[in-house]
Amino acid sequence: MSIKVCLVAGLLTLLVAGNAAASNDRRECKEELRKLNDALSTNYTSQNHHGYRQAKASRDNLEYKKCASQARKARERVERDDDL
């Protein structure tokens, strides 16, 4: 009986940990999109807008890590273009 209890407790722990990681990924995606949107307000080009649309599409597909990565890269590209 105790093996079943340990197994159930282990599965519940994994579910809670997975949910916490997903929440952090969602938060990071949202923050990176906000930063990108702020950067785009000063430098709007179709290429930069394309990066924003890609990141939003990833967010809509619940791919939060991919969303954050795409938004970060697009923001860095905007900031680099501003420096030139």
Buried (B, 14 or more C-beta within 10 A) or exposed (E): EEEEEEEEEEEEEEEEEEEEEEEEBBEBBBEBBEBBBEBBEEEEEEEBEEBBEBBBEBBEEEBBBBBBBBBBBBBBBBBEEEEE
